[in-house]
Structures are given as structure tokens and as C-alpha cells.
């Protein structure tokens, strides 16, 4: 059986890290796993993992001119008082990124969305105003 050709490989280390991240029990706060593309090897690698990080601090940690996939376990407070922890894929794609990296990032997005199994995807191109707690809440509660 022929396999579908991919521009960027999602290797087993990344899928294992995502699986582990997805099944961790959380009782409070946000957590994130950041994936980047290794341009030379044309494969995805885990860049960073954060536990109990605010959205503002996460934005500060992300590069201003390089795309990343961020899977966020988000502490969502529902209007009825319930708390849940949905997975959100943040497609961090600053408009100031190198064209080659943006092309690779865009070409691998659909494959990564499938592997990440996130509930929602949020696109971020404007790094200054593109990701806030209010934006995430709005996306998830709508």
C-alpha cells in the first residue's frame, strides 16, 4: 500500500509527546506543548513544554518571527460554573516569518491538525494582539 507523501514528517517522538500531553490529568491552569519544524531535516520536533502557564506568558515565550504549532490544554470556565480542559491548536504563524518556513508550516498544518486531535484551531498572524485569554474564551464558548 502506497503511503501519502508528506512535505514535513511528523516523527514518532512528536506523536508520543502529543499523546502523553493529551492524556495528562489537569485540575487547574493552562499547559502547552510547542512544536516546530526542523527545516534541514524536514521533520517536526518538540520545541518546549509548559505547565501552568498563562496565555500572556505563553505569547512572550513564542518567537516573533518563526511559526509554531502550539497544542494548548486550556482551563475553560463555562457560564454554568463547570470547568473543562479542551485541547486547542494554536497555529502561530507571525506575518514576519521567513517565507520558506511559512510555506513548510502551511503545507504540514492539516496533517498536524489530524495528529493533534484538538477541539478548535486558532490562527495567529499578529503576535501583538492575536492571542489573548479573551480570544480563546470567545472561540471555545461560541
N, C-alpha and C positions, 0 to 999 in steps of 0.2 A: 504494500500500500504506500503510495507516494505521500510524503508529508508536505504541508504547505510551506513555501519558502517565506522566511521572515527576514526583515531588514536588520532587526536587533534581537538577539537571543535573550530569552528570559530563563536564566540558568536555574538549576535545582537549588542552589543556595538562596536565591531570592524567593522562590516558591515556598521553601521550607520556612524562611523567616516570616513571610506573609501568613502562612498557615499558623505558625506559633503565635504571632501577633493577634490574629483574628480570634483565636480561641482563649486568649488570656482573660481571666475574670477581672473586671474592674468594678470598684464600688464608688469611685469618685474621680473627678478630673479628666482631662484630655490626655491622650497618648498619641504618638505619631511614629511612623516608620517612613523614612525618606529614601527613595530610590533614584539613582542617577544612571545615565548611560555612559559607559566607558567607550569613548569614540574610537580609540585604537583597536579595541577587541570586539567592538560592535556587540556588546552584551550589557545587560543591566546588572548593577551591583547595589548592595545596601550601602547607603551613604551615612546615615545616622539613625538612631532610635532615641526617642524622648518619652519619658514617663511623667505624668502630672505636669504638663506644660500648658501655659496659657496660649491663646491664639496670637496675642501680641508678641510674646516671646518666640513663638514658632516663626512668625513672619521675620523677626530680627535674625533668626538663625539661617533662614533660607538665602541663597545667593541672589544678588540683584541682577545678574546678567547671565544666568545659566538655568536651563529648565530642569525641573524635578517632578517626579510623581510622589505625592505625599498621601499615604493612607492614614486617616485620622480616626481614632476612636473618640467620639465626641460625646461628652456628658450633656444630654439634651433634657431640659426641664420642660415637660409638657404643661399645657394650660390647666389640666386637671390635677396637677401635682405629681404625677408619675415622673420617674427618671429612667431614661434608657441610654444605651451607648451604641448608636448606629455607626457603621463604618462609612466614611465619606472619602472619596477620592478627590484630592485637590490637584488639578492639572496646573502646576506652577510653571508658567511659560512667559517670563518677562519679555516685553517687546524689545528690550535692549540686548537680548541674547544673540549669539553668533548664528548666522543663517543656517550653517551646516548642522549645528546642534538642534535647532528648531525643527529642521526637516526630519532628522532622525527621531526626535521626540514625537512629532506629529505622526510619523509613519508607524510607530510602535504603540500608540495610545490605545487603539481598540483591543489589541492583544493584552495589554496590561490591564485594561478595564475588566476583561474576562477573567483574568487570573486573580485580580484583587477582590472581586466579588463585593464591591462597595454598594451601599444603598443609593447614593447620589454622587454626581460629579459636579465639582465647582471649578470653572475656568478662571484663572487669574493671569491677567496680562499686565495690569497696572499694579506694581508692587507696593505703591504708596497707599492706595485706597482699595485695593482689590480683595483683601481678606480681613474681615473683622468678625467678631462674635455675632454681631447683628446680621451680617450677611449669611453666615452659616445657619443661625437660628431661622431666618426667613426661608432659606432653601429647604430646611428639614421640616418646618412646621406648616409649609404650604401644601 
